[in-house]
Amino acid sequence: MTYPFVGPVEVPTPTGNANPTTKLYVDNGLSGKADSGHTHTHPLVPNAPFALAFATSLTPAATNGNYQVCTATNSLTLNVPTSGTDGQMLRLRFIASGGTRVVTFHANIRRPATIASTLSIASGKRGDVGLLYEAADGWTLLAAQVQA
């Protein structure tokens, strides 16, 4: 293979803080970057779990986050969540403690015929529930399963 040039290749001198021997360039400026006082208004983990307090009649608030975890110390009815935003998906995890726990889905939560109206979770296991909010239709149960 031949190259169309003759002689050494010239590398332009970098600007800023550079090592002239290795030609390594170090950008230590903040030009075009957030200043040191910049903070995030939401967690860096997009779905950090929210600890949902147990109640036998449980009504989650969708504003508490898209992933909520509850330790079920008894069986419960899952009521229609409050404050949903159109297109919001909500994942609920129930961890059964002290015995088998049954989660009963409120009649106003829409669900396909392929998903039962209850979810039975053995002690020490977890049950996951997925819901979708649509402004026109309310909350729809998309999935309900128990850890194998």
Secondary structure, 3 states (H helix, E strand, C coil): CCCCCCCCCCCCCCCCEEECCCCEEECCCCCCCCCCCCCCCCCCCCCCCEECCCCCEECCEHHHCCEEEEEECCCEEECCCECCCCCCEEEEEEEECCCCEEEEECCCCECCCCCCCEEEECCCCEEEEEEEEECCCEEEEEEEEECC
